[in-house]
């Protein structure tokens, strides 16, 4: 028996697909396909918030410098305001790596619900529903390989 994918809730082997305790023998699966749901506004707003958190200190720094020049104060006051503004702008540096990592993970997970369907015993059955695009892709490809390995002439997807 070959294991194509295995995690806490999904196992894809050369004999069956097991999802959340239910088992679907590959010999009884005739077709596999997927569906994409609508975009999640929550994910998109989260990405926008990360972008604003990255741009906020830089915009504050530029505004601080503009205010310092506009006030026409003594050179000491102007230098103090400009210095404080530059420090605020530099504050984005240590935080940027952390925020970019979260942004990258957000794109890896995706912004849609993804569903994997199969024709099992002549009936369409939803095997999996997840919002994690990376995991979904791994599982979907594992199921495709398992089905192709079991019966090379069998269709594995439709669009």
C-alpha positions as CSV (number, residue, x, y, z in Angstrom):
1,X,0.0,0.0,0.0
2,X,1.3,3.4,-1.0
3,X,0.5,6.5,1.1
4,X,0.1,9.6,-1.1
5,X,-1.0,12.0,1.7
6,X,-1.6,11.7,5.4
7,X,-2.6,14.3,8.1
8,X,-4.8,14.3,11.1
9,X,-8.1,14.2,9.1
10,X,-7.2,13.1,5.6
11,X,-5.4,10.0,4.4
12,X,-4.9,9.1,0.7
13,X,-3.5,5.7,-0.1
14,X,-3.4,3.4,-3.1
15,X,-6.5,1.7,-1.8
16,X,-8.8,4.4,-0.4
17,X,-9.4,8.0,0.5
18,X,-10.2,8.5,4.2
19,X,-11.7,11.9,5.3
20,X,-12.8,12.5,8.9
21,X,-13.3,8.8,9.6
22,X,-15.2,8.0,6.3
23,X,-13.5,5.7,3.8
24,X,-14.0,5.8,0.1
25,X,-12.3,2.8,-1.7
26,X,-10.6,4.0,-4.9
27,X,-12.2,1.1,-6.8
28,X,-15.6,2.8,-6.2
29,X,-14.5,6.3,-7.3
30,X,-15.0,7.0,-11.0
31,X,-14.3,10.8,-11.2
32,X,-12.8,13.5,-9.1
33,X,-13.3,17.3,-9.5
34,X,-13.1,20.5,-7.5
35,X,-15.1,23.7,-6.9
36,X,-14.1,27.1,-5.7
37,X,-16.3,29.2,-3.5
38,X,-16.7,32.9,-3.3
39,X,-13.9,35.1,-1.9
40,X,-13.8,35.6,1.8
41,X,-14.1,39.4,2.7
42,X,-12.5,38.7,6.1
43,X,-9.3,37.4,4.5
44,X,-9.2,40.4,2.1
45,X,-9.7,42.9,4.9
46,X,-7.0,41.2,6.9
47,X,-4.6,41.6,4.0
48,X,-5.6,45.3,3.7
49,X,-4.9,45.8,7.4
50,X,-1.5,44.3,7.0
51,X,-0.8,46.6,4.1
52,X,-2.0,49.6,6.2
53,X,0.2,48.5,9.1
54,X,3.2,48.4,6.8
55,X,2.5,51.8,5.2
56,X,1.2,53.6,8.3
57,X,4.6,54.5,9.9
58,X,6.0,55.5,6.6
59,X,3.1,57.9,5.9
60,X,3.4,59.3,9.5
61,X,7.1,59.9,8.9
62,X,6.5,61.8,5.7
63,X,3.7,63.8,7.2
64,X,5.9,64.7,10.2
65,X,8.7,65.9,7.9
66,X,6.1,68.0,5.9
67,X,4.7,69.5,9.2
68,X,8.3,70.3,10.4
69,X,9.0,72.2,7.2
70,X,5.6,73.9,7.1
71,X,5.9,75.2,10.7
72,X,9.0,77.3,10.0
73,X,10.3,76.9,13.6
74,X,13.9,77.2,14.7
75,X,16.4,74.7,13.3
76,X,16.5,72.8,16.6
77,X,12.7,72.2,16.6
78,X,12.6,71.3,12.9
79,X,15.5,68.8,13.4
80,X,13.7,67.3,16.5
81,X,10.5,66.9,14.5
82,X,12.3,65.5,11.5
83,X,14.3,63.1,13.7
84,X,11.2,61.9,15.5
85,X,9.5,61.4,12.1
86,X,12.4,59.4,10.8
87,X,12.4,57.2,13.9
88,X,8.6,56.5,13.4
89,X,9.4,55.6,9.8
90,X,12.2,53.3,10.8
91,X,9.8,51.5,13.2
92,X,8.3,49.7,10.3
93,X,11.7,47.8,9.7
94,X,11.6,45.3,12.6
95,X,7.8,44.8,12.2
96,X,7.9,44.4,8.4
97,X,9.4,40.9,8.4
98,X,6.7,39.7,10.8
99,X,3.9,41.4,8.7
100,X,5.2,40.1,5.4
101,X,5.3,36.6,6.8
102,X,1.6,36.9,7.8
103,X,0.8,38.3,4.3
104,X,2.7,35.4,2.6
105,X,0.8,32.8,4.7
106,X,-2.5,34.5,3.9
107,X,-1.8,34.0,0.2
108,X,-0.7,30.4,0.7
109,X,-3.9,29.7,2.5
110,X,-6.0,31.4,-0.1
111,X,-9.2,33.5,0.2
112,X,-11.8,31.0,-1.0
113,X,-13.4,27.8,0.3
114,X,-12.3,24.9,-1.9
115,X,-14.3,21.7,-2.3
116,X,-13.2,18.3,-3.6
117,X,-15.9,16.1,-5.1
118,X,-15.9,12.6,-6.3
119,X,-18.4,10.3,-8.0
120,X,-18.6,7.4,-5.5
121,X,-20.9,4.5,-6.2
122,X,-22.5,6.6,-8.9
123,X,-23.4,9.5,-6.6
124,X,-21.5,12.8,-6.2
125,X,-20.0,13.1,-2.8
126,X,-18.1,16.0,-1.3
127,X,-14.9,14.6,0.1
128,X,-13.3,17.7,1.5
129,X,-14.1,21.4,2.1
130,X,-11.3,23.7,3.3
131,X,-10.1,27.3,3.1
132,X,-6.5,26.3,3.1
133,X,-5.4,26.4,-0.6
134,X,-2.0,24.9,0.0
135,X,-3.3,21.9,1.9
136,X,-6.2,21.5,-0.6
137,X,-3.8,21.4,-3.5
138,X,-1.7,18.7,-1.9
139,X,-4.7,16.5,-1.1
140,X,-6.2,17.0,-4.5
141,X,-3.0,16.1,-6.3
142,X,-2.6,13.0,-4.0
143,X,-6.1,11.8,-4.9
144,X,-5.4,12.4,-8.6
145,X,-2.2,10.3,-8.4
146,X,-3.9,7.6,-6.4
147,X,-6.8,7.3,-8.9
148,X,-4.5,7.4,-11.9
149,X,-2.3,4.7,-10.3
150,X,-5.3,2.5,-9.6
151,X,-6.8,2.7,-13.1
152,X,-4.8,4.8,-15.7
153,X,-7.8,4.8,-18.1
154,X,-10.2,6.4,-15.6
155,X,-11.0,10.1,-15.9
156,X,-9.8,12.0,-12.8
157,X,-11.2,15.5,-13.3
158,X,-13.5,17.7,-15.2
159,X,-13.8,21.5,-15.3
